[in-house]
Every structure is written in structure tokens, then in C-alpha cells.
Amino acid sequence: MQMLEDKAKSEVEFVTFSAGEQSFSIEITQVREIRRWSPVTALPHAPHEVLGVMNLRGSVIPIYDLAARF
């Protein structure tokens, strides 16, 4: 039983995604939410990697194009 508990403690889960030709991983404990795509509000004079902002439950969230950034 102890061996199973030790194995469970040592396992780490990741969310993986692609941006352009590159693949990335983030530890799942660092992910708050995964959502479907929603339209964003464009920001004038924003850097090319900033697609705009969206309203998420009353908070303004910046949306980046990671493929353009890296």
C-alpha cells in the first residue's frame, strides 16, 4: 500500500498545447481554467502578439498569440 501512495505522490500531470511549430507543457496545478474561444476586444496600438482583451466574470484578461510572441 505504501508503494502505491509513494507513486501517486511522485506523479505530475501536465496540460500540453501547441503554438505554431512548438509544443509546450504546463503543470496542471498551474491551470485555473480551459475555455472555448470567445471573441476578444482589439486594443489599438497593442503589440502584434496581443490579440486583445476579454471579460472573464468581471475581470479584464489580456489574450496573447503565443505563436507570434515566440
C-alpha positions in Angstrom: 0.0 0.0 0.0 2.8 2.4 0.9 4.4 1.9 -2.6 1.1 2.9 -4.3 0.9 6.1 -2.2 4.5 7.0 -2.9 3.9 6.5 -6.6 0.8 8.7 -6.6 2.8 11.5 -4.8 5.6 11.4 -7.3 3.3 11.7 -10.4 2.8 15.1 -12.0 0.2 15.8 -14.7 0.6 18.4 -17.4 -1.5 20.2 -19.9 0.1 20.3 -23.3 -0.6 22.6 -26.3 1.0 23.8 -29.5 1.7 27.3 -30.6 3.0 27.5 -34.2 5.6 24.7 -34.6 6.4 24.4 -30.9 4.8 22.3 -28.2 4.5 23.5 -24.6 3.5 21.9 -21.3 2.2 23.5 -18.1 1.8 21.6 -14.8 -1.9 21.1 -14.4 -1.9 22.6 -10.9 -1.0 25.9 -12.5 -4.0 25.9 -14.8 -7.1 27.6 -13.5 -9.5 27.1 -16.4 -9.6 26.0 -20.0 -12.3 27.7 -22.1 -13.6 27.6 -25.6 -12.6 30.5 -27.8 -14.5 33.7 -27.3 -14.3 36.9 -29.3 -11.9 39.5 -28.0 -11.9 43.3 -28.0 -8.9 44.5 -30.0 -6.6 47.1 -28.4 -5.4 50.0 -30.7 -1.6 50.3 -30.9 -1.1 47.0 -29.0 2.0 44.8 -29.8 1.4 42.3 -32.6 1.3 39.4 -30.2 -1.6 40.9 -28.2 -4.9 39.8 -29.8 -6.9 41.9 -27.4 -8.8 41.6 -24.1 -11.8 39.7 -22.9 -14.1 40.0 -19.9 -14.0 36.9 -17.7 -16.5 37.2 -14.9 -15.9 40.9 -14.5 -12.1 40.8 -14.9 -10.3 42.1 -18.0 -7.9 39.4 -19.3 -5.3 40.0 -22.0 -5.2 37.5 -24.8 -1.8 36.7 -26.4 -1.0 34.9 -29.6 1.9 32.7 -28.3 2.9 31.7 -31.8 3.5 35.4 -32.7 5.3 36.0 -29.4 7.8 33.2 -29.6 
